[in-house]
Amino acid sequence: MSKLKLYMIIVALTGLVLLIFFPGRQLAREHVNERTAVTDHPLLCTSCHIPISKNKLITRIINADYYSPFNLAVDATNQWMYVVAQDTDELLKVDMQNEKVFEKIKVGNHPHSVIIDEKSQKAYVSNEWSDTVSIIDLLTFKIIKTVKTGNGPAGIMLDKERKHLYVVNSFGSDVSVFDLSTLNEVKRLSTGINPTGIAISPSGDQMLITGRRANLADFNETLITEITLIETAGQRITKLNIESAYLMENAVYVPEGDLAFVTLIRPKNQIPSVQVEGGWMMTHGIGVIERGRQNRVTQFLLDEPNAYYPDPFDIEITPDGKRLFVSSSGVDKISVIEVDSIRKILNRSDQKERDLFANTLGLSRQFVSKRIQTGHNPKGLGISSDGSELYVAEQLNDAITIIDTETLSKKGSVKLGGPERITVARQGRRLFNNAGHTFQNQYSCYTCHPDNHEDGLVYNMAGKQMGRNLTNTQSLREIGDTAPFKWNGKNQTVYKQDGMRFSTVLTRTEQFSYDDLDAITAYIMRGIKQPPNLMYNPTGELTDSQKRGKILFERKKDNFGNPIPENNRCVTCHPAPLFTDQKLSDVSTLADSDDPTLFDTPHLTNVFASPPYLHDGRAKTLEEIWTIYGTDDKHGLVNDMSKTDLNDLINYLKSLRSPQYDQLQIEVQHGSLLISN
C-alpha cells in the first residue's frame, strides 16, 4: 500500500471518528444536563447506568453482602455477644475475648431485636418481615422453635417471672403476649402507632412501649404520639400522649424505677421548611417520665444552638443509674447524659419552666457531659453486666465499637467480617442516613423517611411566611422505576430530586459532590425494598372480597352498564405492576392553598402502610379519598358503588404489594415445573 493511500485512510478514519465523537459528545452532554439539572456533571455513563442496573450479573458484581448490625445483647459473663445482622438475616455469636464472630445462624426475614434469658440458655430474635420470633438454644446454637406473632415484630422482652414473652408488633401497632410454658399467644394489647421499643421497670411491674408515628390529625393540630404503659400483673394498658414529638424508638428505666427515658424527635412541620436556617426544622432529644408524679413527661433537647444530634435511636443506662447513653445515628455520635443533672433540673423547675425545656437548645450543656464519635450509623446499644463497657452496633460499618464508660473513650472495635470495599450503593446508604449535608446537621434523609419509608407527616414546603403547598411525605420504597418525582412531578430524575434543587429548598447547604450524588441516587433507585405485605396479602392468594375489589378496580363499566371514560378508570392511572402510569393528572384534589398544578400519580404498592393520603395528607384513610374528598367522581368513578363495593375496593388496594414477591413466586413455580419435568 502506498503512503498516500495510508494517509488517506488515516485521514478518513480520523474524520469519521470526529464526526461521530463531537455530535455524540454533544448529545451525551445534553442527556446528562437534562438528567441532572446541571451543566458540569461528568460525562461518565458508568457512574449512572452501572449502579442502577437491574441486570442480575452486574448487580452481583457491583454490590456486596454486608451484615449491617442493628441490635445486640450481651450475656451475664460478658463472654458472648449476640448481634442481629439485619441485611443477611442472621444472628451472629461474637466471642468478646477474641473479638471475632464465632458462629452465625440464619433466622427470619429482616430481624430486628434479640434478647437472651437470665441463664443465657436461650435467645429470642424478632423477625420483622417474617412475622415470627426465632427461639435459639445457645448451647447448640440452633433454632428450636419459631412462633408466629403479629405484623412486624420488633422490640421483645421477657417479664421478671419468666412467665410471659412480650413482642412489639410495629406494623400491627400492638403487643403479642406469649405464655412461655406453651409458647401460645394468650393476649394481644393495643399500642400507639408503629411501636418498636420496649422496656421493663426494675421491679417488673410495668412495661413501656414506644411509638414512632403520630396520631392522624389535621395539619394545624398539635402533633401527638402515644407511649403505652402495660401493668404486667393484669396486663392492662395506659396510654400517655406526648405532644409535638414522634419517632420515639427506644426506652429505658433507671434502676430506682422512678424515672423512664425515651428517645424522641420534635418536628417543626407546620412552619415553612426554609426555617431550617433559623434552627427550626427538626430538633432531637429525650423524654423523661416521672412515675411518682402521675407519669409527668418532660422533654429535653440533646441539640445545641449550632449543632444538632439527629435520629436518636437507642438509649442505655449504667447499672448504677448514673449515666445514660444515646446513639445519635444521624451524626455518628453517642451522647453521654448525667442522670443526677437531669434530676436536679426537674427538682428545681416548675411546670412553666419544664414546658420550655422542649425548645431550649442551650440546656443540653447542663446534662450532656460528652459526645463520643463512632463509626457509621450507630444503632443498638448494650452494656456489660458490671457497667464498665458500652457496646455500639455500627450498622453501616459492620462493626461493634467498645467504649469505656468511666473514661468515656473508645477502647476497641470488633469487626464482624463484612466486605472491606464500600460499594456505590453502600456509600449512598451512608449518605442517606447521615445529616452532614443539612444546615447545622439538623436532619438526615432518614429523619423524614425512617426505614426508607415515610414519617406520616405533612410539611409546609413553601417559602417563608407564605403558608402554601402542604406536602404529604412520600415513601421511598421501590420508587426507582416510578419517575417523575415530587407530587407535582417537576423532578424527572432522582438526580434532580436530591441534587441542586434539594440543597436549595431543604438542606440549605452545598449540594452533594457528584460522586456522592451518584451514590445516593444509586441507593434510592435500587437499594430500597418493600417489606412483604403479610398483613393483607401474605401468599398472593386474594380473599373473596379482594377479588371483587380487583374487578371493580379494573372495570370498564359502572354498575348500571354505562361505559366509564378511560381516564376515570382506576386501572388506567394505576396499572400493574407498580400501579402508576408515571403521568401527571388532575383528579380534582387541588386545594385552595395550592399553586395550580397537576399531580404525579403515586404508586400503590403497600399503600395500606402510608396514611395519610393525597398530596396534602387531608385523607386520613383510603376510604376518605372517595367518601369525603372524591365525591365528584373525578378521582375514579365510585358514586354508583354500594358500601360493600367500596369496602371490597379498599380491601383490594390494601392487598397490593411489591412486584418482587410476585416475581419470586413466579420463579419458584417455574423452577418447580422444571424439576418435575
VEXDREN-701055 format. One record per residue (C-alpha): z negated, y, x; residue in three letters. Coordinates in steps of 0.2 Angstrom, whole numbers, plus 5000, padded with zeros to 4 digits. Example, Ala and Ser with C-alpha at 12.3 -4.5 7.8 and 13.67 -1.06 7.14 Angstrom:
     w     v     u   aa
  4961  4978  5062  ala
  4964  4995  5068  ser
REM end
This chain:
     w     v     u   aa
  5000  5000  5000  met
  5005  5017  5007  ser
  4992  5030  5010  lys
  5000  5041  4997  leu
  4998  5028  4983  lys
  4980  5025  4988  leu
  4976  5044  4987  tyr
  4985  5045  4971  met
  4974  5030  4964  ile
  4958  5038  4970  ile
  4963  5055  4963  val
  4967  5046  4946  ala
  4951  5036  4946  leu
  4941  5052  4950  thr
  4949  5062  4937  gly
  4946  5048  4924  leu
  4928  5047  4929  val
  4926  5066  4927  leu
  4935  5066  4910  leu
  4923  5053  4904  ile
  4907  5059  4913  phe
  4907  5078  4908  phe
  4911  5076  4890  pro
  4899  5060  4889  gly
  4886  5070  4898  arg
  4888  5085  4886  gln
  4887  5073  4871  leu
  4871  5065  4878  ala
  4864  5082  4881  arg
  4867  5086  4863  glu
  4860  5070  4857  his
  4844  5072  4867  val
  4842  5090  4862  asn
  4843  5085  4843  glu
  4831  5071  4845  arg
  4818  5081  4855  thr
  4820  5099  4848  ala
  4820  5105  4867  val
  4834  5108  4879  thr
  4827  5101  4895  asp
  4821  5084  4891  his
  4828  5072  4905  pro
  4844  5063  4901  leu
  4836  5046  4903  leu
  4842  5034  4890  cys
  4830  5021  4896  thr
  4814  5032  4893  ser
  4818  5032  4875  cys
  4828  5017  4870  his
  4819  5003  4880  ile
  4801  5006  4875  pro
  4805  5007  4856  ile
  4817  4992  4857  ser
  4814  4979  4844  lys
  4823  4966  4854  asn
  4811  4952  4857  lys
  4816  4948  4875  leu
  4815  4967  4880  ile
  4798  4968  4871  thr
  4791  4953  4881  arg
  4797  4961  4897  ile
  4791  4979  4895  ile
  4774  4975  4886  asn
  4759  4966  4892  ala
  4744  4957  4883  asp
  4728  4967  4885  tyr
  4711  4962  4880  tyr
  4705  4979  4873  ser
  4687  4975  4872  pro
  4679  4983  4856  phe
  4661  4977  4853  asn
  4649  4967  4863  leu
  4632  4958  4863  ala
  4621  4953  4877  val
  4609  4938  4877  asp
  4590  4940  4880  ala
  4591  4934  4898  thr
  4605  4947  4902  asn
  4615  4932  4910  gln
  4628  4931  4897  trp
  4638  4945  4888  met
  4649  4941  4873  tyr
  4664  4953  4871  val
  4676  4955  4856  val
  4694  4956  4864  ala
  4702  4964  4849  gln
  4720  4963  4855  asp
  4720  4944  4860  thr
  4709  4939  4845  asp
  4697  4931  4857  glu
  4678  4931  4861  leu
  4675  4932  4880  leu
  4660  4925  4888  lys
  4656  4935  4903  val
  4645  4930  4917  asp
  4635  4945  4921  met
  4628  4939  4938  gln
  4645  4936  4945  asn
  4653  4950  4934  glu
  4668  4940  4928  lys
  4674  4931  4912  val
  4668  4914  4912  phe
  4676  4907  4896  glu
  4685  4913  4881  lys
  4689  4906  4864  ile
  4701  4911  4850  lys
  4693  4917  4834  val
  4701  4926  4819  gly
  4714  4940  4817  asn
  4708  4957  4824  his
  4690  4953  4827  pro
  4678  4967  4825  his
  4660  4963  4830  ser
  4649  4950  4837  val
  4630  4946  4836  ile
  4620  4932  4844  ile
  4605  4924  4836  asp
  4587  4926  4843  glu
  4588  4909  4853  lys
  4605  4913  4860  ser
  4612  4897  4852  gln
  4625  4904  4840  lys
  4637  4919  4840  ala
  4644  4926  4824  tyr
  4661  4935  4825  val
  4668  4945  4811  ser
  4687  4944  4809  asn
  4693  4960  4801  glu
  4711  4955  4797  trp
  4707  4937  4793  ser
  4693  4940  4780  asp
  4682  4927  4789  thr
  4667  4925  4801  val
  4668  4913  4815  ser
  4652  4904  4820  ile
  4652  4898  4838  ile
  4640  4886  4846  asp
  4636  4895  4863  leu
  4631  4879  4872  leu
  4648  4871  4869  thr
  4657  4887  4866  phe
  4666  4880  4851  lys
  4668  4886  4833  ile
  4658  4875  4822  ile
  4661  4884  4806  lys
  4672  4898  4798  thr
  4666  4906  4782  val
  4676  4916  4770  lys
  4670  4934  4767  thr
  4675  4949  4758  gly
  4690  4960  4763  asn
  4690  4967  4781  gly
  4673  4961  4788  pro
  4667  4972  4802  ala
  4648  4975  4805  gly
  4637  4960  4805  ile
  4619  4957  4805  met
  4605  4944  4803  leu
  4589  4948  4794  asp
  4572  4946  4803  lys
  4568  4930  4794  glu
  4585  4922  4799  arg
  4587  4918  4781  lys
  4602  4928  4777  his
  4618  4935  4786  leu
  4625  4952  4781  tyr
  4643  4955  4783  val
  4650  4973  4780  val
  4667  4972  4772  asn
  4676  4988  4777  ser
  4692  4986  4766  phe
  4682  4980  4751  gly
  4668  4993  4753  ser
  4654  4980  4750  asp
  4642  4969  4759  val
  4643  4950  4758  ser
  4626  4941  4759  val
  4626  4923  4765  phe
  4612  4910  4764  asp
  4611  4904  4782  leu
  4604  4887  4777  ser
  4620  4883  4767  thr
  4632  4897  4773  leu
  4636  4901  4755  asn
  4639  4919  4749  glu
  4625  4922  4737  val
  4627  4940  4733  lys
  4639  4955  4736  arg
  4632  4973  4736  leu
  4642  4989  4734  ser
  4643  5002  4748  thr
  4651  5018  4752  gly
  4670  5019  4755  ile
  4676  5010  4771  asn
  4659  5005  4779  pro
  4659  4997  4796  thr
  4642  4999  4804  gly
  4626  4990  4800  ile
  4608  4992  4807  ala
  4591  4984  4803  ile
  4574  4993  4804  ser
  4562  4986  4817  pro
  4551  4979  4803  ser
  4566  4971  4794  gly
  4563  4979  4778  asp
  4578  4989  4777  gln
  4597  4989  4782  met
  4608  5004  4784  leu
  4627  5003  4781  ile
  4638  5017  4787  thr
  4653  5024  4778  gly
  4669  5031  4785  arg
  4679  5038  4771  arg
  4673  5052  4760  ala
  4672  5050  4741  asn
  4688  5055  4732  leu
  4687  5073  4726  ala
  4697  5089  4723  asp
  4702  5098  4738  phe
  4690  5113  4736  asn
  4675  5102  4733  glu
  4661  5098  4746  thr
  4665  5083  4756  leu
  4653  5069  4753  ile
  4652  5052  4762  thr
  4639  5039  4757  glu
  4627  5029  4768  ile
  4620  5014  4759  thr
  4602  5008  4762  leu
  4598  4990  4757  ile
  4580  4984  4754  glu
  4580  4967  4761  thr
  4566  4960  4751  ala
  4575  4962  4734  gly
  4592  4966  4741  gln
  4593  4982  4731  arg
  4603  4997  4737  ile
  4601  5016  4738  thr
  4615  5027  4742  lys
  4612  5044  4752  leu
  4625  5057  4750  asn
  4630  5065  4767  ile
  4638  5082  4764  glu
  4653  5089  4774  ser
  4654  5074  4786  ala
  4663  5057  4787  tyr
  4669  5044  4799  leu
  4651  5038  4801  met
  4654  5022  4812  glu
  4638  5015  4818  asn
  4619  5017  4816  ala
  4603  5013  4825  val
  4584  5014  4821  tyr
  4571  5020  4833  val
  4558  5006  4837  pro
  4544  5015  4827  glu
  4556  5014  4812  gly
  4553  5031  4805  asp
  4570  5038  4811  leu
  4588  5031  4810  ala
  4603  5039  4818  phe
  4621  5038  4813  val
  4637  5045  4822  thr
  4647  5057  4811  leu
  4662  5069  4811  ile
  4662  5086  4802  arg
  4680  5090  4797  pro
  4685  5108  4793  lys
  4700  5103  4782  asn
  4698  5116  4769  gln
  4702  5131  4781  ile
  4719  5134  4789  pro
  4722  5122  4804  ser
  4726  5137  4816  val
  4707  5140  4816  gln
  4707  5127  4830  val
  4707  5142  4841  glu
  4691  5148  4834  gly
  4682  5131  4837  gly
  4683  5126  4818  trp
  4695  5111  4816  met
  4683  5097  4819  met
  4665  5095  4826  thr
  4656  5079  4830  his
  4638  5074  4830  gly
  4624  5063  4824  ile
  4614  5062  4808  gly
  4595  5059  4808  val
  4587  5051  4793  ile
  4568  5053  4792  glu
  4562  5038  4782  arg
  4545  5045  4779  gly
  4552  5061  4771  arg
  4562  5054  4757  gln
  4576  5049  4768  asn
  4579  5068  4773  arg
  4595  5069  4783  val
  4598  5082  4797  thr
  4615  5084  4806  gln
  4616  5089  4824  phe
  4631  5093  4834  leu
  4635  5084  4851  leu
  4648  5098  4854  asp
  4645  5113  4865  glu
  4653  5131  4862  pro
  4668  5127  4873  asn
  4668  5109  4874  ala
  4669  5095  4861  tyr
  4665  5077  4861  tyr
  4676  5069  4848  pro
  4676  5052  4840  asp
  4658  5047  4842  pro
  4659  5028  4839  phe
  4644  5018  4844  asp
  4625  5023  4846  ile
  4612  5013  4856  glu
  4594  5016  4860  ile
  4582  5010  4874  thr
  4568  4998  4869  pro
  4555  5012  4872  asp
  4564  5023  4859  gly
  4566  5037  4871  lys
  4584  5039  4874  arg
  4600  5037  4863  leu
  4617  5034  4870  phe
  4633  5039  4860  val
  4650  5034  4865  ser
  4662  5048  4863  ser
  4679  5039  4864  ser
  4690  5054  4862  gly
  4684  5061  4879  val
  4678  5045  4888  asp
  4660  5051  4889  lys
  4643  5044  4885  ile
  4631  5057  4878  ser
  4613  5054  4883  val
  4601  5061  4869  ile
  4582  5063  4872  glu
  4574  5057  4856  val
  4557  5067  4859  asp
  4568  5083  4859  ser
  4575  5078  4843  ile
  4558  5075  4835  arg
  4552  5092  4842  lys
  4566  5101  4834  ile
  4563  5093  4817  leu
  4545  5096  4818  asn
  4546  5115  4821  arg
  4560  5119  4809  ser
  4560  5122  4791  asp
  4574  5117  4779  gln
  4584  5133  4781  lys
  4585  5131  4799  glu
  4589  5112  4798  arg
  4604  5116  4787  asp
  4611  5127  4801  leu
  4610  5114  4814  phe
  4626  5106  4807  ala
  4636  5121  4813  asn
  4626  5126  4828  thr
  4636  5122  4844  leu
  4623  5128  4856  gly
  4609  5117  4850  leu
  4615  5101  4860  ser
  4609  5109  4876  arg
  4591  5106  4869  gln
  4593  5087  4867  phe
  4608  5081  4877  val
  4602  5078  4894  ser
  4618  5071  4902  lys
  4636  5067  4899  arg
  4642  5051  4908  ile
  4660  5049  4912  gln
  4668  5032  4908  thr
  4684  5023  4908  gly
  4697  5025  4895  his
  4691  5025  4877  asn
  4673  5019  4877  pro
  4669  5010  4861  lys
  4655  4997  4858  gly
  4638  4999  4867  leu
  4625  4986  4872  gly
  4608  4987  4881  ile
  4599  4975  4892  ser
  4583  4967  4885  ser
  4572  4977  4897  asp
  4582  4993  4893  gly
  4587  4996  4911  ser
  4606  4994  4909  glu
  4618  5001  4896  leu
  4635  4992  4894  tyr
  4650  5001  4888  val
  4666  4992  4881  ala
  4681  5002  4888  glu
  4694  4997  4875  gln
  4709  5004  4884  leu
  4703  5000  4902  asn
  4700  4981  4899  asp
  4683  4983  4907  ala
  4664  4984  4904  ile
  4655  4998  4913  thr
  4637  4996  4918  ile
  4626  5011  4918  ile
  4608  5013  4925  asp
  4598  5020  4910  thr
  4585  5028  4922  glu
  4596  5037  4934  thr
  4610  5039  4921  leu
  4623  5034  4934  ser
  4637  5021  4934  lys
  4631  5006  4944  lys
  4645  4994  4941  gly
  4660  4988  4931  ser
  4666  4971  4925  val
  4685  4969  4925  lys
  4690  4957  4911  leu
  4706  4952  4919  gly
  4718  4961  4909  gly
  4735  4966  4916  pro
  4734  4979  4930  glu
  4750  4988  4926  arg
  4750  5001  4912  ile
  4764  4999  4901  thr
  4773  5014  4892  val
  4765  5009  4876  ala
  4748  5007  4883  arg
  4749  5024  4891  gln
  4754  5031  4874  gly
  4739  5022  4865  arg
  4728  5030  4878  arg
  4735  5047  4874  leu
  4734  5044  4855  phe
  4715  5041  4857  asn
  4711  5055  4869  asn
  4708  5073  4865  ala
  4713  5080  4881  gly
  4728  5089  4873  his
  4719  5099  4860  thr
  4711  5116  4862  phe
  4694  5113  4869  gln
  4696  5094  4866  asn
  4692  5096  4848  gln
  4700  5081  4841  tyr
  4712  5067  4846  ser
  4726  5059  4835  cys
  4714  5045  4831  tyr
  4702  5058  4823  thr
  4713  5061  4808  cys
  4722  5044  4810  his
  4707  5031  4813  pro
  4713  5014  4815  asp
  4731  5021  4817  asn
  4730  5024  4798  his
  4724  5040  4789  glu
  4707  5048  4785  asp
  4709  5051  4767  gly
  4708  5069  4768  leu
  4719  5084  4763  val
  4721  5098  4775  tyr
  4726  5116  4774  asn
  4741  5116  4786  met
  4745  5134  4783  ala
  4743  5150  4794  gly
  4728  5160  4795  lys
  4722  5167  4778  gln
  4737  5160  4769  met
  4729  5146  4760  gly
  4745  5137  4756  arg
  4754  5120  4759  asn
  4740  5107  4757  leu
  4744  5091  4766  thr
  4738  5073  4762  asn
  4736  5064  4779  thr
  4749  5050  4780  gln
  4746  5033  4788  ser
  4755  5030  4804  leu
  4756  5011  4802  arg
  4773  5005  4804  glu
  4782  5022  4802  ile
  4794  5019  4817  gly
  4808  5015  4806  asp
  4804  5027  4792  thr
  4811  5044  4798  ala
  4811  5058  4794  pro
  4793  5063  4796  phe
  4781  5075  4788  lys
  4780  5077  4769  trp
  4794  5089  4770  asn
  4805  5079  4782  gly
  4808  5093  4794  lys
  4804  5082  4809  asn
  4818  5069  4811  gln
  4810  5060  4825  thr
  4793  5056  4832  val
  4798  5067  4847  tyr
  4799  5082  4836  lys
  4783  5077  4827  gln
  4772  5076  4842  asp
  4781  5087  4854  gly
  4783  5106  4854  met
  4780  5108  4836  arg
  4764  5098  4836  phe
  4757  5108  4850  ser
  4762  5124  4842  thr
  4755  5121  4825  val
  4740  5109  4828  leu
  4734  5107  4846  thr
  4736  5125  4852  arg
  4738  5119  4870  thr
  4753  5115  4881  glu
  4764  5101  4874  gln
  4764  5083  4881  phe
  4773  5081  4898  ser
  4790  5072  4894  tyr
  4784  5056  4902  asp
  4768  5057  4890  asp
  4779  5062  4875  leu
  4790  5046  4879  asp
  4774  5036  4880  ala
  4765  5042  4864  ile
  4782  5041  4854  thr
  4784  5023  4860  ala
  4767  5018  4855  tyr
  4768  5026  4837  ile
  4785  5019  4834  met
  4782  5001  4840  arg
  4764  4999  4844  gly
  4756  5001  4827  ile
  4755  4987  4815  lys
  4749  4985  4797  gln
  4735  4973  4793  pro
  4739  4959  4781  pro
  4736  4963  4763  asn
  4723  4950  4760  leu
  4716  4959  4745  met
  4731  4959  4734  tyr
  4744  4948  4742  asn
  4736  4935  4754  pro
  4750  4922  4753  thr
  4766  4931  4747  gly
  4765  4922  4731  glu
  4764  4936  4717  leu
  4752  4934  4702  thr
  4760  4934  4684  asp
  4755  4952  4682  ser
  4763  4957  4699  gln
  4779  4948  4694  lys
  4780  4958  4678  arg
  4777  4973  4688  gly
  4791  4969  4700  lys
  4803  4968  4686  ile
  4798  4985  4680  leu
  4799  4992  4697  phe
  4817  4985  4699  glu
  4823  4988  4681  arg
  4839  4997  4676  lys
  4835  4999  4658  lys
  4820  5006  4648  asp
  4810  4996  4635  asn
  4822  5002  4622  phe
  4838  4996  4631  gly
  4843  5013  4637  asn
  4850  5014  4655  pro
  4838  5023  4667  ile
  4848  5035  4678  pro
  4849  5028  4696  glu
  4840  5042  4704  asn
  4825  5039  4692  asn
  4823  5021  4696  arg
  4808  5016  4707  cys
  4818  5004  4717  val
  4831  5017  4721  thr
  4820  5028  4732  cys
  4808  5014  4737  his
  4819  4999  4742  pro
  4813  4984  4751  ala
  4808  4980  4765  pro
  4799  4996  4769  leu
  4800  5003  4751  phe
  4808  5020  4756  thr
  4826  5027  4756  asp
  4821  5039  4770  gln
  4828  5053  4760  lys
  4822  5069  4753  leu
  4819  5071  4734  ser
  4812  5082  4720  asp
  4800  5072  4709  val
  4793  5087  4701  ser
  4777  5087  4711  thr
  4779  5104  4719  leu
  4763  5114  4717  ala
  4762  5132  4714  asp
  4754  5135  4731  ser
  4768  5126  4740  asp
  4783  5133  4748  asp
  4799  5127  4740  pro
  4804  5111  4747  thr
  4810  5093  4744  leu
  4798  5079  4749  phe
  4802  5064  4760  asp
  4800  5048  4752  thr
  4785  5039  4759  pro
  4785  5020  4762  his
  4774  5010  4751  leu
  4768  4995  4762  thr
  4749  4993  4760  asn
  4750  5008  4748  val
  4734  5002  4740  phe
  4724  5007  4756  ala
  4730  5025  4756  ser
  4721  5035  4742  pro
  4723  5049  4738  pro
  4741  5050  4733  tyr
  4756  5063  4733  leu
  4759  5076  4746  his
  4743  5086  4742  asp
  4732  5072  4738  gly
  4730  5078  4720  arg
  4731  5060  4713  ala
  4715  5050  4717  lys
  4723  5034  4711  thr
  4740  5026  4709  leu
  4738  5027  4690  glu
  4736  5046  4691  glu
  4753  5048  4699  ile
  4760  5045  4681  trp
  4746  5047  4669  thr
  4742  5064  4674  ile
  4755  5071  4686  tyr
  4771  5062  4681  gly
  4771  5064  4663  thr
  4788  5072  4663  asp
  4796  5056  4669  asp
  4804  5064  4684  lys
  4795  5053  4696  his
  4801  5037  4689  gly
  4803  5034  4670  leu
  4786  5027  4663  val
  4783  5035  4646  asn
  4791  5020  4637  asp
  4778  5009  4646  met
  4763  5002  4637  ser
  4746  5002  4646  lys
  4748  4984  4650  thr
  4766  4988  4658  asp
  4758  5002  4669  leu
  4744  4990  4674  asn
  4757  4977  4679  asp
  4767  4990  4689  leu
  4752  4996  4698  ile
  4747  4978  4702  asn
  4764  4975  4710  tyr
  4763  4991  4720  leu
  4746  4985  4727  lys
  4754  4969  4732  ser
  4766  4977  4744  leu
  4763  4973  4762  arg
  4771  4974  4779  ser
  4788  4965  4780  pro
  4782  4957  4797  gln
  4772  4945  4786  tyr
  4786  4940  4775  asp
  4797  4938  4791  gln
  4784  4927  4798  leu
  4783  4917  4783  gln
  4802  4915  4783  ile
  4802  4910  4801  glu
  4789  4897  4798  val
  4798  4890  4783  gln
  4814  4889  4794  his
  4805  4881  4808  gly
  4799  4868  4796  ser
  4816  4864  4789  leu
  4822  4862  4807  leu
  4808  4850  4811  ile
  4811  4840  4795  ser
  4829  4838  4799  asn
REM end
